[in-house]
Amino acid sequence: MTRREKADQTAASSEVAGKLGRLLQTEAGLEAMLDETKQQAREIVESARRDADARIDGLETQLRNEHRQLRERIERERDQEIASIRREAEVETRRIADLDEDQLHRLAQHVVDVLLSRFAGGELP
């Protein structure tokens, strides 16, 4: 082999070695980019989980508050209805207390007649 051929072969080998070196550098760069991308993806997923957990916590708190408010409203309405019934009962108690003996007897008779007519009509058990 002549010097020229050897020089050409050495040059070709150097060129191949250079290309192989660049290929290895590119592969290492791509591996680094892949690792960085994986890390970014993990961070994004973790951030999304934290956001979702925070949203769930917020919704659960809102639900507890709404449940408490609803329970308080129902209790308030119940208490108001009980108070109204008691007031009505007091009024009716005073009205009955104001009845004389004859009116009381007629009222009692009327109640008995109504109950008997309902019983006869099959409305009572």
HELIX and SHEET records of a PDB file:
HELIX    1   1 ARG A    3  ALA A   97  1                                  95    
HELIX    2   2 GLU A  101  ALA A  120  1                                  20    
END                                                                             
